[in-house]
Amino acid sequence: MKKLLLITIPIILIFALGIGSFRAYNQLKNMPIKSMTNIQDTIDQRDAENFYKLVDIDTVLENAAEEILTAQINSELNSTAYSMQEVTNVYEQRKPEFISTAKAAVNDYITNGRVNFSGTLSPTQKWLKDSEINSCVIKNISKPKVKENSATSKVEFYNQSLLFSFELNFALERIDQSQWKIIGASGFENYLVGLNRALKKKLERINAPVRNEMKDIFLVKGFDAKVVEGDEYGFSRTMKVAIKADVKSEKNLSKIIGRIIIVGKDGDEGVTPFEIDMAYKPKGLQTFNVDKVLNPFVKQDAEAMKHGLRKSAIHIEITEVDFMDGTNLKQFDELPE
């Protein structure tokens, strides 16, 4: 089983973090939106009892679990072939952790006015900290669409630290003449997509100096790739890649670690790691051969097997340079503490 998937925060927490910056918008006369500001009042007053009267937190968290965990598990299919039963099993295993962590974060915010992180963080807590969740504010609220005793409204948020916007949808239900209750939310995938892009950019900025050092030692000048027959049953095929690189290291190299990335037509990536044994290899311009087994159950690999290789869809990335003296240069796989 892969490590626990990173988990997002539920919509109501994001809502709570942002609504205070939008108290002066000009749509307060719309009753569903006014009820949303009443939620902020319960938070300001640390009034958990009334907060939960205005928010069906259990349903909201169920919505969040279904959208976020499904998206995360499906993203794993780019590198691993799951049966539908395995997907269901993984979802059910991770759902309780998702809900308990998200609910604890909501309670923390109602009690303290922000989500606090201290001590040894769980994977989920670390992710919440890295996502700069406390910096989210509301940017815009659409005019609610009201139909008798139900209403919907789109809310646009902005993460001020990671600099991305995302839109989520509220479902509300009238509970009396002056109050509406949040009974559901959707659009969590928008938050996840925006967040993943922002975190990837942040990680790329952190890794840029290391990448530049590695290029001075092992500079990929280009590559050629072709697909040949794979197993004897014709089930898989093999992509043979010839990497042309200029080696200029002053220290003796032990190995080069990298990854082959195939970008599918939909923009999703399939990643395969590789290692090159560099012990006693000469310096200068030379060619290194690496293989990638194409798995017909992986979307990007299947595209390459069926339609051939588009060189623009293949990327070679060096992630680590190891030296014979035991030292190395290595990119971060995730944001450092």
Salt bridges, closest charged atoms under 4 A:
ASP41 OD1 - ARG23 NH2 3.04
ASP44 OD2 - ARG23 NH1 3.62
GLU49 OE2 - LYS53 NZ 3.83
ASP58 OD1 - LYS103 NZ 3.19
GLU62 OE1 - LYS95 NZ 2.83
GLU76 OE2 - ARG94 NH1 3.83
ASP130 OD2 - LYS126 NZ 2.81
GLU132 OE2 - LYS202 NZ 3.78
GLU156 OE2 - LYS139 NZ 3.87
ASP224 OD2 - LYS244 NZ 3.52
ASP224 OD1 - LYS311 NZ 3.82
GLU229 OE2 - ARG237 NH2 3.53
ASP246 OD2 - LYS248 NZ 3.75
ASP266 OD2 - LYS299 NZ 2.73
ASP268 OD2 - LYS299 NZ 3.27
GLU269 OE2 - LYS200 NZ 3.47
GLU275 OE1 - LYS255 NZ 3.85
ASP291 OD2 - LYS240 NZ 3.10
ASP301 OD2 - LYS292 NZ 3.27
GLU317 OE2 - ARG259 NH2 3.13
ASP325 OD2 - LYS251 NZ 3.12
GLU334 OE1 - LYS3 NZ 3.58
